[in-house]
């Protein structure tokens, strides 16, 4: 049974820096997103490296339905996390799955492309193969994090029956995965008997009406019975994007396909806990 820990203590909000170490724009192919024997889509990535010439563990980021970029800037949630993890000694590769495919967003129902959504699992493995070839990365110590639709793509990618995983991974698979309020976290949208051999942490707001916690918890508990190593945290009172910095509570301007109006906003207690919980989880699998 997955244990849900309720946060009852309120602490002072840490001021996390949004400054990311100098980012390098890199390009790499998705893994056979257009089919075997055909040219793959060349993706954009924004790479942050910690100081030091030694090999570092690394984390790949998969963005949500709004895309990675807000104009010419990286959206603040991922930028914030990249700064924190780079400060802790991780290389971070933020994958842009939309701009190379001439997409701006897939949040509105009319803009949603199910084929692209599922192909993002192949983007994740294209990013893994790219990082494993870099001399400054420990190829056997790479994790993955995803938000919302990126979290759903993460679930597709790490499943034991993943359609996005290469047949051979001579330098190893992802060592750990973290999904924030992932889409497709329910028994109706995943493969029957979904499980994973990759340690997984899922963090969800209890008041996230677009991605409800209860079906996600039921789905993950089923995976645990099949041998998956899953930790789940449900934050009481928290909405979508609870981990973003300084995001006022707001309703999104369009409903989901099911007619639900999503609410998002920073939750200071949940955010503080996540910024402690996530690095601890990554350290167990990527630095030890």
PATI-309065 format. One record per residue (C-alpha): residue number from 1; residue in three letters; z, x, y. Coordinates in steps of 0.1 Angstrom, whole numbers. Each point is the difference from the previous one (the first is absolute). Layout:
N
(node NUM; "ALA"; (Z; X; Y))
...
This chain:
288
(node 1; "UNK"; (0; 0; 0))
(node 2; "UNK"; (-9; 13; 34))
(node 3; "UNK"; (30; 2; 22))
(node 4; "UNK"; (-3; -13; 36))
(node 5; "UNK"; (24; 18; 24))
(node 6; "UNK"; (11; -21; 30))
(node 7; "UNK"; (7; 20; 31))
(node 8; "UNK"; (32; -11; 16))
(node 9; "UNK"; (8; 30; 22))
(node 10; "UNK"; (-17; 4; 33))
(node 11; "UNK"; (-5; 35; 13))
(node 12; "UNK"; (-15; 15; 31))
(node 13; "UNK"; (-38; 1; -1))
(node 14; "UNK"; (-13; 36; -4))
(node 15; "UNK"; (-27; 9; 25))
(node 16; "UNK"; (-28; 12; -22))
(node 17; "UNK"; (-26; 22; 17))
(node 18; "UNK"; (-35; -15; 1))
(node 19; "UNK"; (-15; 35; 6))
(node 20; "UNK"; (-21; 11; -29))
(node 21; "UNK"; (-8; 36; -6))
(node 22; "UNK"; (-35; 9; 10))
(node 23; "UNK"; (-23; -22; -21))
(node 24; "UNK"; (-32; 12; -15))
(node 25; "UNK"; (-28; -25; -6))
(node 26; "UNK"; (-13; 6; -35))
(node 27; "UNK"; (-27; -17; -21))
(node 28; "UNK"; (-1; -6; -38))
(node 29; "UNK"; (-17; -23; -24))
(node 30; "UNK"; (16; -31; -15))
(node 31; "UNK"; (0; 1; -38))
(node 32; "UNK"; (-31; -17; -12))
(node 33; "UNK"; (5; -30; 23))
(node 34; "UNK"; (-37; -8; -2))
(node 35; "UNK"; (-2; 4; -38))
(node 36; "UNK"; (-5; 30; -23))
(node 37; "UNK"; (-30; 22; 8))
(node 38; "UNK"; (-3; -14; 36))
(node 39; "UNK"; (11; 17; 32))
(node 40; "UNK"; (36; -8; 9))
(node 41; "UNK"; (10; -12; 35))
(node 42; "UNK"; (12; 30; 20))
(node 43; "UNK"; (34; -9; 14))
(node 44; "UNK"; (19; 12; 31))
(node 45; "UNK"; (34; 15; -3))
(node 46; "UNK"; (26; 12; 25))
(node 47; "UNK"; (19; 30; -14))
(node 48; "UNK"; (34; 12; 13))
(node 49; "UNK"; (14; 33; -14))
(node 50; "UNK"; (35; 13; 3))
(node 51; "UNK"; (6; 36; 12))
(node 52; "UNK"; (-1; 28; -25))
(node 53; "UNK"; (-28; 14; -22))
(node 54; "UNK"; (16; -9; -34))
(node 55; "UNK"; (-12; -29; -21))
(node 56; "UNK"; (16; -33; 11))
(node 57; "UNK"; (5; -34; -18))
(node 58; "UNK"; (-22; -26; 16))
(node 59; "UNK"; (-2; -38; 5))
(node 60; "UNK"; (-31; -22; 4))
(node 61; "UNK"; (2; -30; 23))
(node 62; "UNK"; (-20; -33; -5))
(node 63; "UNK"; (-1; -21; 32))
(node 64; "UNK"; (3; -38; 2))
(node 65; "UNK"; (-25; -27; 8))
(node 66; "UNK"; (-1; 9; 37))
(node 67; "UNK"; (-15; 35; -7))
(node 68; "UNK"; (14; 34; 7))
(node 69; "UNK"; (-12; 3; 36))
(node 70; "UNK"; (9; -21; 31))
(node 71; "UNK"; (-28; 11; 23))
(node 72; "UNK"; (1; 37; -1))
(node 73; "UNK"; (36; 2; -11))
(node 74; "UNK"; (16; -1; -35))
(node 75; "UNK"; (20; -31; -3))
(node 76; "UNK"; (37; 6; 8))
(node 77; "UNK"; (15; -8; -34))
(node 78; "UNK"; (-19; 26; -20))
(node 79; "UNK"; (1; 25; 29))
(node 80; "UNK"; (38; -3; 0))
(node 81; "UNK"; (3; 5; -37))
(node 82; "UNK"; (-25; 29; 0))
(node 83; "UNK"; (22; 18; 27))
(node 84; "UNK"; (31; -6; -21))
(node 85; "UNK"; (-14; 13; -33))
(node 86; "UNK"; (-18; 29; 16))
(node 87; "UNK"; (33; 10; 16))
(node 88; "UNK"; (15; -1; -35))
(node 89; "UNK"; (-26; 24; -14))
(node 90; "UNK"; (-26; -23; -14))
(node 91; "UNK"; (-37; 2; 7))
(node 92; "UNK"; (-13; -35; 9))
(node 93; "UNK"; (-35; -14; -4))
(node 94; "UNK"; (-6; -34; 17))
(node 95; "UNK"; (-31; -16; -16))
(node 96; "UNK"; (-23; -21; 22))
(node 97; "UNK"; (-18; -23; -24))
(node 98; "UNK"; (-14; -23; 28))
(node 99; "UNK"; (-18; 20; 27))
(node 100; "UNK"; (-24; 18; -24))
(node 101; "UNK"; (-10; -34; -13))
(node 102; "UNK"; (-5; -15; 34))
(node 103; "UNK"; (31; -22; -3))
(node 104; "UNK"; (26; -6; 27))
(node 105; "UNK"; (25; -22; -19))
(node 106; "UNK"; (4; -23; -31))
(node 107; "UNK"; (29; -20; 12))
(node 108; "UNK"; (-17; -33; 9))
(node 109; "UNK"; (-12; -19; -31))
(node 110; "UNK"; (-36; 0; 11))
(node 111; "UNK"; (1; 38; 3))
(node 112; "UNK"; (15; 6; -34))
(node 113; "UNK"; (-23; 19; -24))
(node 114; "UNK"; (14; -1; -36))
(node 115; "UNK"; (-23; 27; -13))
(node 116; "UNK"; (10; 24; 28))
(node 117; "UNK"; (37; -9; -6))
(node 118; "UNK"; (-3; 10; -37))
(node 119; "UNK"; (-21; 31; 8))
(node 120; "UNK"; (29; 13; 20))
(node 121; "UNK"; (16; 10; -34))
(node 122; "UNK"; (-30; 24; -3))
(node 123; "UNK"; (6; 12; 35))
(node 124; "UNK"; (36; 10; -11))
(node 125; "UNK"; (-13; 21; -28))
(node 126; "UNK"; (-27; 16; 22))
(node 127; "UNK"; (28; 10; 23))
(node 128; "UNK"; (21; 14; -29))
(node 129; "UNK"; (-29; 21; -13))
(node 130; "UNK"; (-6; 13; 36))
(node 131; "UNK"; (36; 10; 5))
(node 132; "UNK"; (2; 16; -34))
(node 133; "UNK"; (-28; 24; 10))
(node 134; "UNK"; (18; 12; 31))
(node 135; "UNK"; (18; 34; -2))
(node 136; "UNK"; (30; -12; 21))
(node 137; "UNK"; (8; -29; -23))
(node 138; "UNK"; (19; 0; -32))
(node 139; "UNK"; (-25; -19; -22))
(node 140; "UNK"; (27; -13; -24))
(node 141; "UNK"; (22; -14; 28))
(node 142; "UNK"; (-19; -27; 18))
(node 143; "UNK"; (13; -34; 7))
(node 144; "UNK"; (-15; -31; 16))
(node 145; "UNK"; (12; -26; 25))
(node 146; "UNK"; (-17; -33; 10))
(node 147; "UNK"; (7; -28; 24))
(node 148; "UNK"; (-10; -37; -5))
(node 149; "UNK"; (-36; 1; -12))
(node 150; "UNK"; (4; 37; -5))
(node 151; "UNK"; (30; -8; -21))
(node 152; "UNK"; (-21; -24; -21))
(node 153; "UNK"; (-27; 27; -4))
(node 154; "UNK"; (28; 23; -11))
(node 155; "UNK"; (11; -24; -28))
(node 156; "UNK"; (-36; -2; -12))
(node 157; "UNK"; (-3; 38; 0))
(node 158; "UNK"; (31; 9; -19))
(node 159; "UNK"; (-1; -27; -27))
(node 160; "UNK"; (-3; 13; -36))
(node 161; "UNK"; (-34; -18; -2))
(node 162; "UNK"; (-11; 11; 35))
(node 163; "UNK"; (-38; -4; 6))
(node 164; "UNK"; (2; 26; 27))
(node 165; "UNK"; (15; 29; -20))
(node 166; "UNK"; (-23; 28; -11))
(node 167; "UNK"; (-2; 5; -38))
(node 168; "UNK"; (12; 36; 4))
(node 169; "UNK"; (26; 13; 25))
(node 170; "UNK"; (5; 36; -11))
(node 171; "UNK"; (25; 7; 29))
(node 172; "UNK"; (20; -32; -6))
(node 173; "UNK"; (4; -35; 13))
(node 174; "UNK"; (21; -13; 29))
(node 175; "UNK"; (36; 10; -6))
(node 176; "UNK"; (16; -29; 20))
(node 177; "UNK"; (-11; -31; 19))
(node 178; "UNK"; (15; -21; 28))
(node 179; "UNK"; (-13; -34; 11))
(node 180; "UNK"; (11; -18; 31))
(node 181; "UNK"; (-4; -38; -2))
(node 182; "UNK"; (-30; 3; -23))
(node 183; "UNK"; (-26; -27; -4))
(node 184; "UNK"; (-9; -10; -36))
(node 185; "UNK"; (36; 6; -11))
(node 186; "UNK"; (1; -31; -22))
(node 187; "UNK"; (-10; -9; -36))
(node 188; "UNK"; (-31; -21; 12))
(node 189; "UNK"; (-18; 29; 18))
(node 190; "UNK"; (7; 29; -24))
(node 191; "UNK"; (-12; 8; -35))
(node 192; "UNK"; (19; -17; -28))
(node 193; "UNK"; (29; 22; -12))
(node 194; "UNK"; (-4; 23; 30))
(node 195; "UNK"; (21; 31; -2))
(node 196; "UNK"; (0; 36; 12))
(node 197; "UNK"; (12; 34; -12))
(node 198; "UNK"; (4; 11; 37))
(node 199; "UNK"; (35; -5; 15))
(node 200; "UNK"; (-4; -27; 26))
(node 201; "UNK"; (22; -12; 29))
(node 202; "UNK"; (-8; -33; 17))
(node 203; "UNK"; (15; -11; 34))
(node 204; "UNK"; (-3; -36; 12))
(node 205; "UNK"; (15; -21; 28))
(node 206; "UNK"; (17; -32; -12))
(node 207; "UNK"; (-16; -19; 28))
(node 208; "UNK"; (-35; 13; -5))
(node 209; "UNK"; (-17; -34; -5))
(node 210; "UNK"; (-35; 16; -5))
(node 211; "UNK"; (12; 22; -29))
(node 212; "UNK"; (30; -18; -14))
(node 213; "UNK"; (26; 20; -18))
(node 214; "UNK"; (9; -23; -29))
(node 215; "UNK"; (-34; 0; -18))
(node 216; "UNK"; (-2; 38; 6))
(node 217; "UNK"; (34; 5; -15))
(node 218; "UNK"; (-9; -21; -31))
(node 219; "UNK"; (-32; 19; -4))
(node 220; "UNK"; (17; 34; 2))
(node 221; "UNK"; (28; -11; -24))
(node 222; "UNK"; (-27; -8; -25))
(node 223; "UNK"; (-13; 35; 4))
(node 224; "UNK"; (34; 15; -5))
(node 225; "UNK"; (3; -18; -34))
(node 226; "UNK"; (-32; 18; -10))
(node 227; "UNK"; (14; 34; 8))
(node 228; "UNK"; (-9; 4; 37))
(node 229; "UNK"; (25; 19; 22))
(node 230; "UNK"; (3; -22; 31))
(node 231; "UNK"; (25; -2; 28))
(node 232; "UNK"; (-2; -29; 24))
(node 233; "UNK"; (17; -6; 33))
(node 234; "UNK"; (0; -34; 17))
(node 235; "UNK"; (13; 1; 36))
(node 236; "UNK"; (18; -32; 11))
(node 237; "UNK"; (-14; -14; 32))
(node 238; "UNK"; (-28; 24; 2))
(node 239; "UNK"; (-37; -9; 7))
(node 240; "UNK"; (-33; 17; -6))
(node 241; "UNK"; (-2; 35; 15))
(node 242; "UNK"; (37; 3; 2))
(node 243; "UNK"; (-3; 38; -2))
(node 244; "UNK"; (-23; 3; 31))
(node 245; "UNK"; (15; 15; 32))
(node 246; "UNK"; (8; -23; 29))
(node 247; "UNK"; (-21; -30; -11))
(node 248; "UNK"; (12; -32; 16))
(node 249; "UNK"; (2; -31; -23))
(node 250; "UNK"; (-33; -18; 2))
(node 251; "UNK"; (-22; -25; -18))
(node 252; "UNK"; (-35; 12; -11))
(node 253; "UNK"; (-28; -19; 17))
(node 254; "UNK"; (-16; -13; -32))
(node 255; "UNK"; (14; -15; -33))
(node 256; "UNK"; (-5; 15; -34))
(node 257; "UNK"; (-24; -15; -25))
(node 258; "UNK"; (29; -22; -12))
(node 259; "UNK"; (6; -13; 35))
(node 260; "UNK"; (32; 21; 6))
(node 261; "UNK"; (6; 14; 35))
(node 262; "UNK"; (14; 35; -5))
(node 263; "UNK"; (28; 14; 22))
(node 264; "UNK"; (6; 37; 5))
(node 265; "UNK"; (24; 21; 19))
(node 266; "UNK"; (23; 30; -2))
(node 267; "UNK"; (33; -4; -18))
(node 268; "UNK"; (23; 28; 11))
(node 269; "UNK"; (23; -1; -29))
(node 270; "UNK"; (-27; -2; -26))
(node 271; "UNK"; (-21; 27; 17))
(node 272; "UNK"; (30; 23; 1))
(node 273; "UNK"; (7; -5; -37))
(node 274; "UNK"; (-37; 5; -9))
(node 275; "UNK"; (-1; 33; 19))
(node 276; "UNK"; (29; 11; -22))
(node 277; "UNK"; (-11; -15; -32))
(node 278; "UNK"; (-36; 10; -1))
(node 279; "UNK"; (5; 38; 5))
(node 280; "UNK"; (27; 0; -26))
(node 281; "UNK"; (-23; -17; -25))
(node 282; "UNK"; (-29; 24; 8))
(node 283; "UNK"; (23; 30; -3))
(node 284; "UNK"; (10; -10; -36))
(node 285; "UNK"; (-36; 2; -12))
(node 286; "UNK"; (-18; 23; 24))
(node 287; "UNK"; (24; 28; 9))
(node 288; "UNK"; (23; 3; -30))
